[in-house]
Amino acid sequence: MLIETAEELHRANMELLRKFDSFCRERGIRYFITFGTLLGAVRHGDIIPWDDDIDVTMLRSDYEKLLKVPKEEYPELCELVVPGQDGSFCGFTPMFKDGNYTGRMIKGSDMDDGSGIGRIGLDIFVLDPSYTGIRHKILRIRQYMLYAEARAHRPVQKPLDMKGFSVIAVPAVKLFQFLGKRKSLDRITEKYWRISLDLKCDGRTLYSPCNIPNELGHEYDAEWFEATVYLKLDDFDCPAPKGYIKLLECMFGDYMQLPPEDKRFPEHFVLKEFQDQ
């Protein structure tokens, strides 16, 4: 089905979330809603009207379980898409994609592969133990350099959001993107994940290497994810981390404050309700 309206996308995303929830529960895989989906549950009691995907997070141990599930066990037309698996780069975030629903892509969006049409998807932000303070900042810089190299393999190029970075970072990004053209995406991806997997930490602080670069600096208290609470998203009870309030404050600051009207737009799909605004 080709999705054209926000209402159609809302229904499709809720169906996808339910599929993913059942899929994980049956296999003992624990996950939590996060980012925009968590914000929607708390601030709107539903998916944010202009949000066009689902965001979840899980510990590395649960993600490893997910990777081991045979493809034949996935729901019909659904699959787990890991970063770089098709030889192109659209970010380091694994996605649970559903081919039952497609939409017209916004040109240059993170999910734009150049075809103009894309499947709806659920982003999976994997959580790893991390250093804190200056050691985490060094880690962030190393992964940011590799992210810039991987961008050379994007099927559709677009300007990188440099918010929060110094002016010197702009030419650095261009340099590493130039260098990335001379390296295989497989090699860059392996090095990127290896940084996170090789860390020797006490596990009290977590971060997600799946975040976009200007969010790699987010540090989360592991205690926030020790237990599950349930929040309403439409008529569905979604698992959220017990520390979801602190998590939202870390991600959004004053999370109950609505963004300016000119920021209330979908990021990935072209939807009729937003075309004339």
N, C-alpha and C positions, 0 to 999 in steps of 0.2 A: 504493500500500500504506500502510495506517495503522499506524504504529509504536507499540507498546505496552510493549516491554521494552528494557532496556539492551543486551541481546545483539543484538536486531534493529537498534537504532540504531547500535551498533558496526559491524555489517556494512554498513549503509547508508552510514555516514560513510566507511568505508574504500573502498567502491565509488565514492563521490563524489570522494574524493581521487585515486583512480586515473584517473577520467574527466578531472579537471582537469589532472592531470599529463600525460596523453597530449595533451590539447587544447593545453596550453602548449608542450610539446616540439615538436609539429608546426608551430608558428608562431614558434619561436625566442623565446618569452617566458620569461624567467628568474624563478623564485620560490623562496622558502624557507619551511619551516614555522617557526612562531613561537608565542609565548605558550603556551597550554595544550597545544597539539599538540607543540611542541618539548619542553616539560617532560615530557610523557608518554613521548616517545621516549627521553629521557635517564634519567628516574627509574624508569619502568615498562617500557620497551621496547615500549610499546603505547599506545593511547589511554588516558588516565586513566579509571578505571572510572566516575566520576561526571561526566565531561566529555561534553557533548552537541552539540558542533560542532567544526569544523576551522578552525584559524587559519593563514593564510599571510601573507607579506609580500613586497613587490616594490618595486623602484625606480620612481620616477615614469615613467621612459622605457619601462619594460616595461608599466606600467599603461596608458600612452597606446597602446601596441600592442594591448592587450587591448580597449580601447574601440573600436578601428577594425575589429575582427572582425565581419563581418555576422552578424546573428541567425540566418540560415539555416545557418550553419556550426556552431552550438552542438549539443552532444549532445541527443538527444530529451528534451523537457520540461525542459531546463535553460536558464537565462538569467542574464545579469549584471544585478543590480538596483543602480542607483546611488542615493545618498542623495537623497531628496525627489522621485524620479521619479513617484510616484503621488500626490503632494500631501500626504503625511503624513510624519512624522519619527520614525524609530526609531534615530537615530544617524548619524554621518558615516562609517560604514564600508561600503564597497561589498560586495556579497555575490554569490556564485555559487550560485544556488539550483537545487535539483533537485525537480521536481514529481512524480517517480516515487515519492517517499516523503514522507509527511506525519505529523504528530503533534499531540497535544493540547497547546496552549500553556499554560504557567504564567501565570496572570493577572498582568498588570503587568510581565512580563519585557520585556527590550529588544526582542524580536521580536514581541511581542503587538500585533496590529493590530486587536484587538477581535472577530475572527471566531471565535476559540477553536481554530482549526486552522491550522497553518503548515507550510511546506515545510522540509525540512532545508537547511542552508546552510553555505557555506564563507566565512568572513570574510577580506577582503583588506585588509591594512594597508599603505597606500602610504607610501613613504619619500621625504621631501624634505630638501634641504639646510637647515640651521638655524644661527641664531646660537648663541652659548654664553653662560653666565652671566646677568647682569642683562638683557641684550637678549633672551635667550630667555624669561625670566620675563615681560617686558613682552608679548612675542608670545603667550605662554600666556594672559595675562589678557585680551587682546583676543579671542582665539578662545573663551575660556570665556564671555565676555559674549554672543557670538553663539550659542554652544551653548545658553545659557539662553534666548535668544530663540526658537531653533528648537524647544525643548521645548514651547512653546505649541501646536505643531502635532502633538504626539503623539496618536495615536488613543486610547491608554489612558494616563492620567497615573499616575505613581508618584513617591514621594519620590526626590530626587536624592542620590546618595552624596556627602556633603560631607567625607569623610575627608581630612585633610591641609590643609583650608582653615580660615581664621579665622572666628570667630563673625560678623564683619561681612559675610562672604560670603553668609550665609543670606538676609538681607533684600535684598541686591543681586541674588541669583538671582531672587527673587520679583518684583522691580522689572523686570528685563530680560525675564522670562517674560511679564509684563503688557504690556510694550512690544511683544514679539514677536507678540502677538495682532493687532496693528494693522499688521503687515508681511506681505508674501507670503513663503512659504517659499522660493520661487525666489530672491528678492532676498537673503534671509539666507544661503542656501547659496552664492550667487555671491560674496558678500563674505567668507564664511568661507574658501573655497578661494583667493580672490584674495590673502589675507594670506600664505598659504604660497607661492603661485606667484610673487609679486612680490619675494620675499626675494633680496637680493644677497649671497650667501655664497661662501666658498671651497670648500665641499663636503666639508670634512674631518669635519664633524659632521652627523648626520642625526637626524630625528625623524619621527613619524607624526602628521599632523593627523587621522587616523582614530581615534586613541585616545580612550577616554572621558576626561572632563575631568581626573580626578585622576591620569591617566597621561600627560597632554600634556607634563609636565615631563621625561619620559625623554629623555635625549640619548644617541645611539649613535655610536660611532666608525665612520666610513665604511670603514675597513680591515677591519672584521669581515665585511663583505659583498662583499669583493673576489674571493673564491673560494668554491667549493661543496664541502662534504663530505657524505657520505651516512650517515644513521642509520636503524636499523631501527624501524619502527612496525608491530607485528604481523609479517607476512612481506613488508612492502613497504619498499624502500630510498627514503627521503625526502631531498630536498635540504635541507640546513641551511647557514647561513653558517659560514665557517671560524672565526669568533669566537663560536660559539654558547655557550661556557661564560661568557664575559664578558657576553653578551647576557642569559643567564638570571640572572646575578648582579645585573645592572641591574634586571631586571624583578621578581625574586622574592627577592633576598637569598640566604638559605640555602635554595636551591631543592630540596635533597634531603630537607628536613624536611617531613613530611606535615602538612597542615592539621589543626586540631582536628576530631574526628568530626562535630560539628554543622555543619561547613562543607563536608562531603563530599556535596554534593547537586547535581543538574543545575540549570542556570540558566534553561533555556528550555522544556524538554519535560517533561510529566508521564509518569513511567515507573513501572511496577508495583513494581519492587524498592525504590523510595524512598518509596512512599506511606504505609507504616505506620511509618516511622522518625521 
